[in-house]
């Protein structure tokens, strides 16, 4: 059974103290040959006519800016919303650290969508639904139109300069030409703000407001990037502060030991009659030790501030990691395959 997978998020960042994170780049899980050419329109009409009303699917249609035709082909592929447990049965191919959020099955012409309930990523589900609808639409295009549209897809792809979109498309370079162009049709339609006028005209059949879908994709990517960048930033700060604390602690320890030895020596010498030639020599050395005590206390206070800063950063990292964990769980990512890295020096 060939299945086509929609975008998913969730790779481990790899910062020293990061437990988990998610990034904006989407991983390709699996692709195969394309089928379902010349599907009977009568069968589609019968399927859509018997479709049970689903408020969530209708919400996805509205938020993704799909037209009545886009909605028709989404429903023609009998979309099913799944919990993580039932979704794994329908879209079983997984890769550690990547979430599969939807798939289109060529064999039985069905769409399966993970029911994303986390409020932070509620912008993502409509994009996935539209992405899978475009797979169903591509399966229904006749060979001649596919050839024409494929040329426009390649033109659109060659003109893309947005690094985020290019990074999103990079994994598809290894696919066969037919697989690659089919996947690009779904990705460009839901995630690229600019395509050729001819390709835009094709998408206009299935979208009343395609830019609405693109903006949802951008919003979702920004959310993922914000979390990932925050973890990487805080992780870098923790490493830097940790090194500073180690250096400051080493200096403080040496200075404290040296001062303690000098104080002991001073006290011993003070008990030796005639050791200090004059009272002014005694006072000068005593004042020097007191000044060193004052400076050492300043170092101790500064060191404690550094340690407090380090602890605050570790606590912040814990909050970020917990947030990433929740999102990974909402996206169906198996976090057990992503071991935690202790935030300890």
ABEGO torsion letter per residue (X at the ends): XBBBBBBBBGBBAGBAABABBBBABBBBABBBBBBGBGBBAAAAAAAAAABBBBAAAAAAAAAAGBBAAAAAAAAAAGBBBBBAAAAAAABABBBBGBBBABBBBAAAGBBBBBBBABAAAAAAAAAAAAAAAAAAAAAABBAAAAAAAAAAAAAAAAABABAAAAAAAAAAAABBAAAAAAAAAAAAAAABABBBAAAAAAAAAABABAAAAAAAAAAAAAAAAAAAAAAAAAAAAAAAAAAAAAAAAAAAAAAAAAAAAAAAAAAAAAABBGABABAAAAAAAAAAAAAAAAAAAAAAAAAAAAAAAAAAAAAAAAAAAAAAAAAAAAAGBBAAABBBBBBBX
